[in-house]
Amino acid sequence: MKESSGPLAATGTDNVRGALWILASCLLFATMSALAKIAGERLHSFEVSFFRAFFGFVLLLPLILRAGPGVWRTSRLHLHITRGTVGSLGLLFGFYAVTHMPLAEATALGFTKPLFQVLLAAFALREVVRMRRWVATAVGFLGVLVMLRPDTGNLELAALAGLAGALCGATVSVTLRHMVRLERELTILAWLGVVGTVVTGLPALFVWQTPTPGELGLLLCMAAVGTVSQVCLMRGFRVGEASAMAPIDYSRLPLSAFYGVILFAEWLDPLAILGAAIIAGSTLYIARREAALARQGRA
């Protein structure tokens, strides 16, 4: 399973620039999650997800309008609908986890996405997955068990939602690998905005509470921060080597933990920290292993 990476011989300066973009993305992502959790104190997470999708689409409208009607032209509408639907379900699951469990734990569960990608590559795409990645995947899921401790009977729906969100994210990543070779980036984003607004809007209708002007401002800020975070992430991986950038992406964990302590008094117990560290270590190994295999394939 290969992922796009940066240039083979990125300079030190390129990697420094890339690292700064990734750090900015991580800070903004953690901020978005904290804002979503604040908004979720009164509004249902489904409604928060809807406004993330809707305002994110609104922020893209100037680019879409400037591109003209051709941006909607596609012969693969079914792929856009599938990708948008699965991605929106991932957003609903992910925000439910963020608003119902400690930020750092929800973030750590999000990092299980590469573990699910290995499973999808092996069983859905019939790709060859070697023993090292199987072991790393098993260790990663062991970290999930350590963090969540299902044997205590305290396994929460929010934790299952976090894992479901990671599975959706992995599915989107696998789908997107093929779409980016066939479609313009703005076309993908435009259709995602439309499908995402519809899919997240339907469940939001059943739990709707009209936001106050202050809450609307908070939700708009959350969507803007999340959108800019994605831009920074893409630029970071475009400028620097993927294998060098991947470890920096894990700074989301301590940043989320910091917000959790400062804003919500969420102190993590040692087993939660250990489990999160196991998840991060295993997925980081998978990322580095795939980068090494990609370099060998291009040699």
Secondary structure as the mmCIF struct_conf table of DSSP 4:
data_model
#
loop_
_struct_conf.conf_type_id
_struct_conf.id
_struct_conf.beg_label_comp_id
_struct_conf.beg_label_asym_id
_struct_conf.beg_label_seq_id
_struct_conf.end_label_comp_id
_struct_conf.end_label_asym_id
_struct_conf.end_label_seq_id
TURN_TY1_P TURN_TY1_P1 LEU A 8 ALA A 9
HELX_RH_AL_P HELX_RH_AL_P1 GLY A 12 ALA A 39
TURN_TY1_P TURN_TY1_P2 GLY A 40 ARG A 42
BEND BEND1 LEU A 43 LEU A 43
HELX_RH_AL_P HELX_RH_AL_P2 SER A 45 ALA A 67
HELX_RH_3T_P HELX_RH_3T_P1 PRO A 69 TRP A 72
BEND BEND2 SER A 75 SER A 75
HELX_RH_AL_P HELX_RH_AL_P3 LEU A 77 HIS A 100
BEND BEND3 MET A 101 MET A 101
HELX_RH_AL_P HELX_RH_AL_P4 LEU A 103 GLY A 110
TURN_TY1_P TURN_TY1_P3 PHE A 111 THR A 112
HELX_RH_AL_P HELX_RH_AL_P5 LYS A 113 PHE A 123
TURN_TY1_P TURN_TY1_P4 ALA A 124 ALA A 124
BEND BEND4 LEU A 125 LEU A 125
HELX_RH_AL_P HELX_RH_AL_P6 MET A 131 LEU A 148
HELX_RH_3T_P HELX_RH_3T_P2 PRO A 150 THR A 152
TURN_TY1_P TURN_TY1_P5 GLY A 153 GLY A 153
HELX_RH_AL_P HELX_RH_AL_P7 LEU A 157 MET A 179
TURN_TY1_P TURN_TY1_P6 VAL A 180 LEU A 182
BEND BEND5 GLU A 183 GLU A 183
HELX_RH_AL_P HELX_RH_AL_P8 GLU A 185 PHE A 206
TURN_TY1_P TURN_TY1_P7 VAL A 207 VAL A 207
HELX_LH_PP_P HELX_LH_PP_P1 THR A 210 THR A 212
HELX_RH_AL_P HELX_RH_AL_P9 PRO A 213 VAL A 239
BEND BEND6 GLY A 240 GLY A 240
HELX_RH_AL_P HELX_RH_AL_P10 ALA A 242 ASP A 249
TURN_TY1_P TURN_TY1_P8 TYR A 250 SER A 251
HELX_RH_AL_P HELX_RH_AL_P11 ARG A 252 PHE A 264
HELX_LH_PP_P HELX_LH_PP_P2 TRP A 267 ASP A 269
HELX_RH_AL_P HELX_RH_AL_P12 PRO A 270 ARG A 298
#
